[in-house]
Structures are given as C-alpha cells and as structure tokens.
C-alpha cells in the first residue's frame, strides 16, 4: 500500500476559472448561433387538448416553434438506474402532462430575448386530472420498495431480530423526523449548445455524465451513438443535478437540426426547479434500544421517501445509518411514495444526509436518556466489523475523528445540561456533535495516456470537473508516477472524443480516477522501459527516453476495473451504462466517516440561530490533494448549515409545482452566516486500494445538520426533528 504524503498542489485549472475563460456552455457565443426558450405547462397533471403557437411563430426574430405535434418520433431515454435520463420521461413526445412546469414547446429565435418573449405567447388548453404533489397528499400511493422492480437490486439492511431486541431493551427511543424537498441550485445553469455537422451531432453541455448524454441522445433521437459527440471540460456546480441526460438536451438537438444552425438553450432557474432532479422529501421513524450501560442492542430505521409517478427513485437511507455503529440488531424499511412531480434525483449525499440527521438526532436523545456524554456513547459503540454483512471495514477511524474533533473543539469544557451555557450578550450557547458516514464506491475506466519527445503528457479518461479538483488530482497522480510536474500534464475529461465517459458522482471520482491514472502511468513506464532494453529508466523523463529511442511519441491504453468487477464492465462503459462497485466488496465493506462539532448561539429575543464555529475531522483514507480536500469539507459544512437552518423547496398544494423557484426565495446561507470552519484529516491509508484513498466530497455534508440540531437542543432545551429549523420553530 502506498503510504506517502502528497504536496499541497495548486489547481492546474485555476487560471482559466479566475480569469473568466468561456469554459461553460452558457458562455458559448459562436457566430450564427440561434437561441431557444421553453414554454411550460401550467397544470400539475393532465393532457394537452390544443396548443396555439400562432402568435409565437409570428413574433419578430422567431425561426422555429416545436410542440408535441412535431416530435412524436422521440423515444424514451430510460431512467438513469439502467438507462440514461434523470427520468424515463421525454417532454414534447406526447400531449401528456406529468407535472407542473413540464416543457410543452420550444421556441428558436435570433436572440435570447426574442425566444423568451415568443415562448410566453404560446397558449395551451388542457384536461386536468387529480394530482398528489407531496408525500403527505391524501391520495399519494405508498409502496414497499421491496415490492417494486428495484427491490431485487436493493435489499433492506437486516441483522438479527431488531424488533425482539428493541422490545426487550431497558432504554428506548422512538422518534419521527422529516427532511424537506431541496434543489441543488448550482450557479452555472443547465445549458446546451447543439450543432450538427452533416449527420454528426456535437453537444456542448456542463454535465457529470457525458457518456449518458451521448448514448441517451442516440436512443432518444434514434441515431447511432457514434454520431454523437459530447464535450464537457467543466461542469460548474453539479451536486447530482447534472448526472444524466436532462430534459432539454434532445430538444435543443432537434431544434438545431431543423433550424439548420447551432442552437443554445439555457434553462432558467425557475424551470430547473421543475425540470431536473431534486432531493426527495422523506419521513423517518427511528427506534433505538440500549442497555443501561449504553450498549446499542437494536435499531430500526423506517423511511418513506418521494418518487415520481413514472419512475421508482430508489431509497438507500438505512444502508448508511446501519453502518454508523455496532448494533446488536438492525432492521431497515424503505417505502416509496408516488407524487406528481418530475423524478427526484441524487442531490449531494442524497440518502446519507437525511439518514444521518435521523439517526444522529436519535443517538443524541439516547445519550440524554442514559445520562451519558454524546461522544462517549458513540465511542462505546464503535466497531471494526460491518454489522450487516459481518465483513470487516476496509478501514474505520470514526473513533479517531471523534476524539480528535472533541479535543480540537474543546468539548471537555461543555456543561451537559440544556440552557446551561450563556454568552456575555445573553445568547444561549449550545455545543452539539454528530457522526457522518458515506459509502465507498468506485467505477471502472478506460484510460488513454500519451507522451511526446518534446515533453507533452496527455491523459484522457472518463471523469468530470465540477469544482472538486479532480483535474488537479489526476495531474498530480500522473505527474508523480512519471516524474513530471503536474502543470505539464494535460488532463482531458468529460469529452467523448477522447475516451469513453463514466459519470462523476457518488464521491467515487477521486478514488476511481486515481486508480485509473496510476494504472495508465505504470503502463506507460512499462512501455518506455521496453524502448530501452538493458538500461534503467529511473530518474529519466518520458521525453528524454523517447528522444534517446528516436520516437516522437508513445501512447498506451489501460482498462481499469474496480475491485471485484469482471471484464464485462468495459462493454457497459462503451454503452454509456453505469456499474458501480461497493460499498460491499468481496472481503470488506468501505465507508468514509466524519465527526462534526458545532457551536450555536441563539438570540434570547428574536431566537435567531448562528453557527459561529465548527470543527470537522474526516476519515477519508489518504489525502491526495490537501488543498482541494479541505475545500471540499468546508463546502460540505456550509451545505450542512443551509440544510439545517435554511433550505427547503416549498410545494404548492393547490396547483402543484414549487413556489420559491429563485435564489431570492430559496434561502441559502450567505457569507455572514458562516463562521470558523476548522478542518482536519485522519489521513490514514485505506486497505482497499494501493493509493489508500476513500471518498470525501459527500461525507463532508453528512452529520452537519444533526450536530446543529443537537447543539440547538443543548442551547435551548427544545428538541426539533424537522428540517430546516427556522425562527418560527424556536418561538
């Protein structure tokens, strides 16, 4: 296993970002480009009876208007779990309306303003049907996930007889909690530039999954995948929203072909609330049983979460909560509630953030019921063995995170009783903490690496840069292996022309890309050694070896499987399909862990909540890029503060759809809401990979919300089990 420290490398793409280079699709301003805008449905469910586009077609500058009457030949993309789209529904394919805000027409014009104005001139008449917009709607249908088609792939985590153990436990906790619908709201909007060169479609779009775009477009449009190129060097913000074929991409492609010119379609923020995946609302019931010494005898975690009417969006909440501690017995239950919305999606830590909020709130309540310190209770129930499979964890340093975080935070100075700590200004001070966990997953890769005699190194693989610094990690790992500075390594990612593309999501990006880059670099070193038989290549650069061998360049290809995968995975990659490995591997289970300690201050009159400081200690294996890793954790804590105190997408129960569809009313933290965030890493190598790394980007969010909720209880004595926690809940 590699056990070396990596330097604090600056981002290799930093200059492009800070200088405002046109790196996003919405920045594209090529000559002759037309602009598109969408008209959307104003009913929550039903069917279009008639659509009147005459005014729009007659508006100045309008080139083209398309409705379902023009696009009946479009095919379905298939839901991402087995398909390519964020949902198995293609707007404008039929007159059916599945949710409010669904596109019903696309307008192409000379300017963005002309297209937007004309889209507002399109009028439709509908027949409306009964709709259920939320999981609490009286008619919303609830299904056991085990009884749906995805039940055969996702089994509920069970160990022992949790019901019997809970019934016999001397100390019990039984609580219900709720987590709201949320939207990702990346600053960089979803945008597509589509252009045809003969029969070849070229798409520029910020995406986390250019392979799914390529093959999904081919399926929807009925053309060979080889005729589609997707170019996505930078995603901008993604957070799971851009992890698959979006609803507008095929529409932009068809519009470009029929208009005979490149077309740019930028989806407005309000339309994104109704046209992309989101974090589904969820309800949790958690039951804990313990003995008087605080040993956890049983845990039962039941979840009802939101899905759409046309897809089954999976729920994997208990898969994480079951791995937090060494339970004597555990049972997870997952139910899906069908609602009339677009299909939810994989927003950052999609299941793990709500699961940790539910379980870590319950653990804090148990600590008070037992009269034990919350840190001590967690330490007493730490485990090196996965309670569900009985396999060892590939590494688990949760206890180190807890102890080190407590020391850095000054936890020993905390008085246990609620409302016992006050500030000089009279504010109530609360100290809370929680543990977070996230599964360790990986994907396979097909990598191409080339070197030239003049010093050029280029590596191309399936990955996407969305601000997490993966391009820097790939350059650092490749450069270190080949003995060249990271700045001399050109990293080509998100480009179907260069290498088959896989999604970057689920915090598997760094682990998968590092394994791929190391394997390709080793293949390059082996190929270079063959050019100089009988002499060592140690200490010599690839360019020097090539010059001495009289070679202008050398290229190698590496096909890299994740642990436990077969050769068949490469056929799936070439078809744009996803097959992830983990967190359960043949001989171990892989999870990352993090401990968050937070201080809150609650004003005595207004009851406004502030978070002046946080300490976060992460167990993510070996830290490859310290600078980007610390940035990931700080960003996760900011997300957690927003999730705990601000963010919720408000559903309109009268007319369907979402109400707060802009950044003015979708409340997120601002700089004034964020205090000190102290980040530290265990930085111990994991046993699963030679690189010793595990996931980080998403675990950083897990546990922040319950730490804040637990701190609020400590400050005020009020136990709040609904997110977000706002002033009205404190009065």
N, C-alpha and C positions, 0 to 999 in steps of 0.2 A: 504494500500500500504506500502511495506517495504521502510523505509527511513533511512537506516543505512549506515555507511561507511565501506568499505571492506579494509583489510590490504593490504599492498604492498607485496603480496606473490611472492616468487621466483618461477621460473618454476620448476615444480615437475620432469620434464624430462630433466633438464639442463645437468646433469652429463652424460647421455647417448649421448647427442649431442656433448658436448665439448671434450669428451674422444674418439670420433670416433667409437662408437659402430656400428656394422654392422646392421643398422636399415633399410636400403633401399634394394629393390630387386636387384639393380645392385651390391650390396656388397656380395650377396649370393655366397658362394663358396663350396657348399655341394659336397661330394665325388660322382664320377660317372656322374657329370653333363656335358651335351653337350652344345654347343654354336651355336646360329643361327645368320644369317645375311640375309638382304633383297636385292634383285635385283629390280630395279625400272625402270619405263617406261621413255623413252627419248623423247616422243612426248606429246603434250598437249591434244590431243583428237583423238580417232580413235579406231582401233581394232587390236589385235594381229593376224597376219596371220600364223606365225610359230615361235616357240621358240626352241633354240638349247642349251641344257644343258649338252651336252656330255662332254665337257672339264671340266665343274664344277664337274660332277659326278666322273670323273677320277682323280681329284686333290687329293693330299695326305691328309689324315685325314677326308675326307668328308664321312659322313654316309648316308645323305639323301638330295634329292632335290625335292621340290614340286612346281608345277605350276598349272595353271587353269585346266590343263588336269587331275589333280589328286584330285581336290577339288570342283567338280561341285555339290556335295551334301550339301555344306554350304548354310545356309539360311540368310536372311537379318535381321539385329538387330532392325530396326526401329529407326528413328531419336529421339533424347532424348525427344523432346516435344511429349510425348505419347509413346515413345519406350525406347531403352536402349543405342543406339550408338551415338557418336558425329556426325555421319551421317548415313543415311539409304543406305549405300553402303558398300559392303564387298569385298575388293580386293581378287583376285585369284578365285573368284566364277565363273567368265565368262571371255572370252577374251576381253571384252570391256575395253577401257581406257578412264577414265573420266577426268583425269588431269595429268599434268606432275609430275613425281615423285611418281606416284602410284605404290605400290609393284606389281611385276609380277612373283616373285618366292621367295621362302625361302630356304636357304641352312643350313643344320645342319652338324656340324663337331666337331672334338675333341677339338679344340681350337677356340677362337675368331678370331685369325689371319687367321687360315685356312678357316673358314667360310667366312670371309670378302674377302679373296683372291679369293675363288671359286665363290662368288656372282658376282665378276667383270668379270668372264669368261662366263657368261650367255648372249646370244645374241638373240635378237628378231627382226623380220621383221613385219612391220605394214602397214595398210592402214590408212591414215590420213584424218581427217575431219576439216572443218572450226572451229575455236575456237575464243572465246572472253574472254581474260584474265582479263580485268578491267571493271569498271563501265563506263569508257569513250570509250570503244571499239565501233566502228561504228555499229556492229551488235548486241550488247548486248540488250537483251529483258527486258523492264521495265514493271512491273505490279503493279497496286494498291494493297496494302496488303489487303484491304477490299474485293477484288475480289478473293483472294486465300483461300484455306481451313482453314488457321489460322485466317482469318478475322473474323470468327464467335466467336473466343475466345478473340481477341484483338480488342477492339473498339477504334477508334480515340478519343482523348480528345477534347470535344467541349463544349463551354459555351457561350451562347449569339450569336449575329451576328458579328463575328470579322471582316468580310470584310466590312460591312457597317460602323462599328465603326472606322476602320482604314481609310477608305475613308474620313470620316468627321473629323479626328483628325488634329489639327492645327500643330502638330510637328510629323514628321515621320522619321523613319529609315527603310531602305530596303537594306539588305546586303546579300552576299553569302559567304559561308565558306566551307572549305574542311578539312577532317580528313583522315589520311592515313591508309592503312592496317598495322597492327602491330602483332608481335608474342610475346608470353609470355616469352619464353627462361628461364625457371627455371634451376637453376644449376644442380639439380638432373634430369637426363634424364628419359624419359619414358622407363621403363624396366619391363619385365615379366619373372618370373620363373614359369614354368608349370610342374607339376608332377602328374602322375596317380598312385593311389593305388587301383588296381583292376578296378572297374568301377567308382571310385571316383576321380574327378579332383580337385587338390589343386593348387591354384594360389596365388603367392606372387607378389604383384604389388603396387606401390605407386599410390593410386587413391583417389579422393574425393568422390567416389560413388561405394563402394564395392558391394552394393545391385544391381546396374545396371550391374556390371561385372558378378555377379552370374547369374542373370536371362537372361542377354544378351547372355552370353556364352551358357547357356542352350538352348536358342532359336536358335542361330547360329549353334550349334552342334547337335541339335535335341535330347537332353537328358533331364531328369528331373532336375529341379533346385536343388532338394535335393542331387544330386550327385556332386554338385559344392561347394567348399569352397574357399572363398577369404579372404586373410589375409593381412591387410594393416595398421600396427600400426603407421607408419609415412609416410606421403606423400612426404615430401620435398617440394620444391616450387610447387605450383599448378596454382594459379591465373586463374582458369577456364579451363586450358588446360586439366586437368585430371578429368573432372567432369562426365565422362561417359565411356562406352566401347570404347577402342581405336582400331585402325585398325590392330594392331599386336597381340592382346591378343589371339584371336581364332586361329591365325596361329601358335603361339607358342604351344597352347594346342594340336592341331592336330599333329604338329611335334613331340611333346613329346610322344604321344600315338603311333605313327608309328615307332619312333626310339626306343621305349621301355626303355626310360631313361629320367630323368629330363632335361629340355631344358631352357636355359636362352637366352632371346633376348633383347638386349639393342639397342634401336633405336637411330641412330646417330643424332646429332643436325641438320645436313643438311636435313636428311629425315624427321625430325619433322616439318620443315618448310612446307613440302608438305604432311604430314600425320597426322596432328592434327588440331584442330580448331584454329582460329586466329581472331583478331579484324577486322571486315569488314571495307573497305573504305566507307566513307559516305560524301555526299554533303548536305549542309544545306542552306536554304533560310529563313531568319528571317525578319519579318516586325513588327515594333513596332509603335504604335500610342499613343501620350500623349497630355495632355493639357499643356498650358503654365506654369502651376504651377508644372508640373512633375508628375501628376497622370496618371497612365497607363490605357489607355482606351481600347487598343486592342493589341493582339499579335497573329501572325500567324507563325507557325513553320512547314516548309515543309522539308522532308528528303528523299533522295534517298540513299539506302544502299545496299551493296553487299550480294548476296546469291549465292549458287551453282546451277547447272542445275538440280540436282537430289533431292534437298530439298528446303523448304522455311524457311530460317533462319529469325526469326521474328525481327522486328524493333520496339522498345518501347522508342524511344528518347523523343517524346513530352510528354509521360507520366510523365517524370521528369521535363522538362522545364516548363510545365503548372503549376507546384506546387511551383515555386520559389517565385511568388508574387501574390498580389491580383488583377489580371487583371479584367478590366471591361468586356472583352470578349476574348475568346481564340479559336483558331482552329488549330488542328494538322493534318498533312497529311503524310502518310508513303507509299513510293514506294520501291519495291524490284527489284534489277537489277541482272539478272541471268548471271553468269560468269562461265568459265570452270576452276574451282578450286575445291578443297575439300570444304566441307561445313564450313563456318565460325563458330566461337564459342563464348562462353561467357567469353572473357578476362576481367579481373578486371574492374568493373564499365563499362560493355560493351556498354551500351547506355548512361549512365548518364554522363560519362566523355566527350564524344563529344557533348552531348546536352548542358551541362553547358558551354563548350567552346563557342558554337554558341550563346547561349542566353546571357551569361555574357559579351561577347565581344560587342553584340548589346546594352546591357544596358549601358556599358561604353561610347559607341558612343552617346547614347541618352543623357547621363549626360553632355557631352561636347556640344551637340547641344542645350541643355537647359541652359547651363552656371551654372550647379549645381554640387556640390561635389558628387562623386560617392557613398560615404557612405550615405549621406543624401538622395539621390534619392532612394536608396534601403530601407532605414528606412521609408520613406514616403509611400512606397507601401507594407509594411509588412502586414500580415493578419493572423488571427487565424482560418479562415474558408477556407477549400479547395475550390478553385474557380470552380472546375469541378463538384463535387458531391453536394456541399453545406453543407457537413458534417464538423464538427469541426476537427481540427488536434488533435491527441491523446496528443500531446504536440508540441509546436513550440517556440523555443528560438533563432530563427535566429537573432532577433534584439539584444539580449544579446551578441551573437557571434560577431556581427558587432561592437557594442560599445566597448566591452572588447578588441577585436582584435585591433581596432583603437587606444585605449589607450595604450596597450602594445607595439604597433609598433611605436607610436609617430606620428600618422597620421596628427595631427593638425599642425605640422611643415612643411607639404608639401605645396609647391607653385604649383598652379594649372596649369600654362601654360607649354606646352611641351617644352623641351630643356631648362628649366629654372633652373635646378639643375646640378651643375658640381662638380666633385671631385677635390682634390688637384693635382691629376695626369692628369687632363684634361678630365677624363672619363665622359660620360653623365650618370647622375643618374636618374633613374625612379622609382617611387613608384606606384604600382598597387594593386588592390584587386579584389576579386570576391567571390560570394556565391556559395556553392555547396549543392546538395541535393541528397538523395538516399532513395528509398522506404524501409519501414519497413515490412519485410516478416517473416513468421515462417513456420515450418513444425511440423507434429505430430511425436511422438516417442513411441516405446515400450521399456521399461527400466527394467532391472533386477538388483536388489541390494541385496547383501548378507552380513551377519555379522557372525563372529565366536567368540567363547568364549575366544580365545587367542588374540583378538584384531584386527583381519583381517577385513577390509571393502573392498568390491569389487563392483564396479558399471559398468555395461555394457549397452551400448546404441548405437544408430546409429549416429555416428559423426566421423570426421576425423581430425587428427592433421597435419596441413600443415604449421606450424611455427607461427600461430596466437595465440597459447597458450590456445587452447580450453581444453586440458587435465588439465591444471592448473586451469582453471575456474571451470570445473566440480568437481575437487578435493576440491577446496576452498568452493564451494557452498554446496557440500555434507558434507564435514567436519564441516562446520559452523552449519548446521542443526542438525547434530548428535553429535556435541560436541567433535570432534576428530581433531587432526592436519591434514592439507591437505596432508602432507607427508605420513600419514598412510592409505590413501585412494588409492587403486589400480583402475585405470581407464582403462577399456578395450573398445577400439573403433576401428572402421574400420575392424571388424572381424565378418564375417557372422556366425561363430560357436557360438558366444556369444549372439548376439541379432540381430534382423532384422535391416538392414542398410538403411539409407537415405542419400542423397547427402549433403555434406557440401559446400555450395556456397551461393551466393546472400546475404552475410552478415547476414544470419539468424542463423548461428551456435551458437553464444553465447546466444541469446535470447531463441532459441529452447532448447538448452542443459540445460540452467539454469532452465527453467520451468520444464523440464523432471527430472532433478536431485532433485529439490526441492520437486516435487510431489512424487518421489520414496522415498526420505528421510522421508517425512511425513508419507507415508505408512509403512515404517519401524518402525517409532516411535509408530504408532498406533498398529502395531503387537507386538512390545515389551511391550507396556502397557497392552496388553491382557495376557501376561505371568505373570504379577504381579498385579492381580486384588486387588483393595483396597489400593494400595500404589502408591506413585508418582514415576515417573522415572526421574523427573527433577534433573539435576546435576549428573546423573549416566551415565556411558558409556555403549554402547551396549554390550561390552564384559562382563562387570560386571553384567548386567541384565541377560545375557544368563547363566553365571556361577551360579548365585543365583537360576535360574529356572531349572538348570540341563540340559540345552540344549547345544549341541555342536555348532549348527549353526542355522541361520534363513535366509530365502530367501523370498523376495517379488517381485512381478511384477507390474509395473504401466503402464497403457496405457493412454498416454497424448495427447489430441487433442490441436491443435492451436485454438485460438478464432474463433468461427463461423463454425468450422468443425463438420461433422457428424461422427457416428461410422463407416461408410463405409470406412473412410480413412485408417483404420487398415488393411482392406483387400488389399488396394493398397500398403501399406508398405510391407506386406508379399509377394506381387507380384513384388517388386522392382520398383514400379511406384512412380512418384512424384506428389504430390498435395500440392502446397504451398498456404498459406493463406496470404492475404494482397497484397498491402498496404491499400486497401479499405476494412474495416471491417463493421459490422452491424451499428455501431453508431459513427464511427470515421475513419479518414484516418491517416496512420502512415508514417512519413518521418523523417529521420535524416538530420541535417543541419550542415554546417561548413563554417566558414569565413576564407579566406586566405589573408594575406597581405604580399607582397614580395617587395624586393628592387632588382633592376637590375643595373648593371654597364656595359656600352657599351664603348669599347675602341674607341677612336676617329679615329684611322687609320685603324686597322685591322677589326674593328667593331665586335670583339668577345664579346659575351654576358656572363656575370657572374651573379650568384644569390648569393650574399654574406649572405643574411639573409631572413628568412621567419617567420611569426607568424601565427599560426593556432589555432582557438578556435572552439571546436566541441560541438554540442548538440546531444549527443547520449544516453540521459537518464542517469540512474545511472551507474557509472563506477564500474564494478565488480572487475577488476584486473588492478589497475593503471599502473603497470609496463608494462604489455603487451599492454594495451590500448595506452599509449604514444608511444610505439614502432610501433604500427600499423599506427599511424598518421605520424610519421617521415618517415616510409617506403612509405606511400602514397604520401608525398611531394616529396620524391626522385623520385618516379614513375612519378609524375607530371612534374618535371623538365626534365626528359627524354622525356616524351611525348611532351612537349613544344619545346624543343631545339634539340633533338637528333633522336628519334626513328621513323623509317619507314621501312617497308618491300618493297623492290624495285621489282616490277613485270617486267619480260622480255616480252615486247610486241611482240617480233619476234617469240619466241619459247615457250612461256608460262612458268609458274613456277616463282620462286623467285630467285633473284640473290645474295643477301647478306645473305647467309644461314650459317653464323657462327658469333661468338662473336667478331671477328676481324673487320667485316664489318657491322654488325648490331650494330649501335653505341648506347651505353647506357652511362649514367653518371658514372664517377669514383669518388673516394673519393675527389680528387682535385676539382671536380665540385660542391661539396656540402658545403655550409656554415652553419651558425647557423640556427637551426630549433627550435623555441620556441613553445611549445605545451601547451594548456590549455583546460580545460573542463568546461562546464556549470555545469555538474553533478547534474542536477535536475531530479527526477524520472518521468518517463513517466506513463501515466494513463492506458495504455492498459494491462500491466502485473503487478502482485504483486511485482515482482522483480524490476520494474521500468526501465528496460533497453530497449535500441533500438540498431540499427545496427551501426557499426563503420568502419569495415575494408575497405569497398569500398567507403564510402562517403569521406574518407580522401584524395582520389585522385581527387574527383570532385571539380572543381573550381581552381585547381592549374594552369593549362595551361592558362585559360583566365586571371588570375591575372598576370602571367608573360607577356602575350601579351599586356595587358593594361599598365603594367609598361614600356614595350619597347616603346609603343606609347608616354607615358609621357616623357621618356628619349630622344626620337629622333624625335617625330612628325610623325613617319611612322606607319600607321595602317595596320597591317598584319593579314590576315584572313585565312591563310593556315598553317597547322601544318605538320612537325615541322618547326620552324623558325630558319633558318641557316644563316651563314655569307653571303652567296650569296644573300639572301633576303634583307640584310641590306645595300648593296652597291648600 
